[in-house]
Amino acid sequence: MTSVSHVSDAPHHRLRAQLTDQPVSLLVSPSMIMLGVAFLLALGAVVVLTRPVATDVAVYARRIAGTMLGAGALILGEFAFVRNGWGAAR
């Protein structure tokens, strides 16, 4: 019978150890990515809500879409802020 090498000697384990030892850049941290997406959602909400419309149905649709985009921005932005705050406390 042949002996099996240690699991941590596998190339993918060495690569994972090298990647996790490196500090994560602030701009590519998960919290910053979430904040960027939240900013884009908020920008989309502003664009949708300030766009002129002609009919009552379009006003209704614009309000629904703008509200959903704004709510998504608030929820994602708050989650990113809290996640970043909890990570700094550790």
C-alpha angles and dihedrals in degrees: 000000000000122000120245116233120239113278094233090061091068114114095239091053091052090049092049090050091050092049095047092049091059117087114248114244114245092234095055097041114122092245093055091048090052091048090051092052090046089053091051090049091050091048089050090050091053092049093048095045095047096046113110118241133187108207135054091240090055091050090052093047092046092052093049093048093045092048092050093048091047093048091049090051093050095046096045093043092050092047091051091048093050092043091052091047094051091047091054092051094060 
